[in-house]
Amino acid sequence: MQKSEKKLWGFPLTFWSANTIELFERAAYYAVASFVVIYLHETLGMSPTFSTFLNGTILWGIIYFLPILSGTLADKYGFKKSLIFAFVLITAGYFIMGNVQKFWPSIVGHSQNVDYTIPIVIGIVFIGIGGSFVKPCISGTVQKTAGVLATLGFGIFYMTINIGSMTGRTVSYFVRVKMGIPAIFSYVATAFAFIGLLVVIFIYREPKYQESEKVSEKELKKPKTLKDALIGMFIVLKNLKFVFFLIVIGFFWFIYVQIYNLIPLFLRFIDKNAPVELYTLINPVMIVFLQLLITKISKKWTPLKSIMVGIGITVIGMLLNTVPFLFHLDPALKKSIAGIMLPIGGIFMLFSIASMALGEMFASPRIYEYIGAIAPKGQEGLYLGYANLPMAIGTIVGAPIGGMFFQHFILDPHNAGKPIQAPIMWTIVAFMGVLSIAGVILYDKLLLKDKK
């Protein structure tokens, strides 16, 4: 009989090593998340639309869509091997992105008007594919090793994600201020990813299921193949009602993904030295300190009510960005807040980002619960595997549209010497949330009217 793994605070050591890996992977990503589109636009000279396309449609699209298949491959080849493969790609991806200005001009043979598209796409694809393996491997490890403490285990996992986010953004700020934007890719993100790789190689062990009545021997021995995953995708996506639900929830994520696409571009427009990572730091800070309270407030609500409240708060948060313009205030004019000079537009942006974090806490966890409730009986697990598709839909579509909005409503009028049209821009983005709420109500009341 194989010896039981040693435990710390009720969880086997593999559980803690997996969470450590997640912390470093998230620290690496969030060290650069707020500056990806700024780096591509300001430093490498790409257009806002193309920058947001690369960041949202390509990077986030791969990370949130590919786990449907990469999770199956991880089950087949083992989590440890899959994580080693993932972190090699992630480390290489960040290193390439941070050093393109050093090596690419010499490769193409000139230093003027260099097109960095090829190496940037390679770096982004590496990070995206690697990230798509990390998600199912780490969440799968938590599921296997938490046993009867699954609820607490996933709570710790969620907390770890946000601690990694806070760590990455904080370290990123100090390095960027001293060394510039490329350094947060080539040094900070690469270093965090490489440490994650070392933890996988030397500490992480292939997880084993803990004793739990929820897991049967049949489930333990049943392998999932790539063919199964493709068949499952066909089964789910031919359910047009469910696809409709995924799309309307995608409108909610359309708003959320602007935190890393449209909002950084606008912040740097009103303040060329805006510390975007510190603005967006409010998101994980609020989640770490308020998630338990929000869960307590909404636990007696139906999932549908919580989702709609969350989307509604997000809509209000986005509309806050119109306030300076409605009162004819210069968004770039700086005011002192607690001794810190911030542009008026940036102050309202802080409240906007905080509101979106609040909305996420109400909506995001309950979306999973709702999908489980509306799934056909016996197919709950299959349908929950597609719970991240709304995020993929929202970012694949929303990110480049955010870039187009910035170009059309901000840059083009500004370059033509005309007033910018920020209120129209923010109102259109907020309206996506209104469409999402209307779509969820329609889905629940009409398309599911016969489902108890």
C-alpha positions, 0 to 999 in steps of 0.5 A: 500500500502506498504511503499517504502524503504528509498533510499541512493544515488538513491538506496534502503537500501537493495541494500547497505546492499547486497553490504556490505554482498558481501564485507564481503563474498569476504573479507573472501574468498580472505583473504585465497584464495592465501594460500589455496593450500600452507596451504594444501601442506606446513602445512597439508602435502598434495601433490600439485596435491591433494591440487589444486584438493581440492581448484579448482575442489571441492571448485571452482567447487561447487561455480561456478557450483552449482548456476544453482540449488542453485539460484533456491532454493534461489528464492523458499525459499527467499534470506534472509533465503538462505543467513543465511543458506549460511553464517552459512555454510561459517563461519563454513567452515573457522573455521573448516579449520583453527582449524583442527590441534587443534581438529582432532589429538585428534579425530583420536587418534594420533598426528603423520602423521595425515591425515586431508582430512576428516575435510578439505573436510567438510570445503571446501564443506561447503564454496563451498555450502554457496558461491554458494548461496551467488552469486545468492542471492546478484546479484539477490538483485542488479537486483531487487533493482537497477531498472532503475539504473541497469548498475550503480548498477552492476558497484557498485557491481563489485567494491564492490567485488574488494574492499572486495578482497583488504581488505581481502588480506591486513588484511590477510597479517598482521595476517599471518605474526604475527600468521601463516597461520592457523590464516587467516582461523580461525580468519580473514576469520571466522570473516569476514564471521560472520560479513556478517552473522550478517548483513544478520540477522539484517540489510538485508531485502528481496528485492522487485523489483523497478519500471522498464519497464524492469520487467513485472508483469508476470515475477514478479509472475512467480516462478522457480522450481528445476524441471525448472532448471533441464529441463533448464540444459538439454535444454542448454547442449544438444546444442553441439555447445554451449557446445563447446563454453563453453569448449573453453572459459574454456581454458581461465579460465584454465590459470586464475585459476593458480593465486590461484593454480600453481602460489602460489606453484611456488612463495613459491618454489623460495621464502619460505617466499613469501607474496603471498597475496601481489603478487595477490593483484595487480589483484583487485587493477588493476581492481578497477583503470583500469576497467572503462578505459578498458571498454571505450577502448573496448566499440566500439569493438565487443565482440569477438574482446575484448574476443580474445584481453583479452585472448591474453594478458593473454597468453603473461602474462603467457609467461613472467614467462619464461623470467628469464630462457631464459636469464639464470637468477636465479629466486630465486636471489633477486633484489631491486625494489623501496627498496623492495627485490624481487626474479627475478622470483617474479618480472616477476610474478608480471607482469604476474599477472597484465597482467592476470588482464588486460586480464580478464578486456577485456574478462570477461564482454564481454563473458556474452555479447557474450553468450547473442548474440549467444543464441537462440531467447527467451532463452537469460536469460536461456543461460546467467545462464550458463555463469559461467560454463566456469569458473567451467570447467577451474578450475575443470580441470585446478587446479589439472593439475596445481598441477600435472605440479608443481610436474612433472616440478618443484618438481620432477626434483628439488628432483632428483638434476636436473634443473627445467623445468619451461619454459616448464610448463609456455609455456604449460599453455599459450598454453591453451589460444592459443587453446581458441582463436582458438576455439572461432574463429572456433565457430564464423566462422564455427559453427555459419556461418549461424547466423546473 
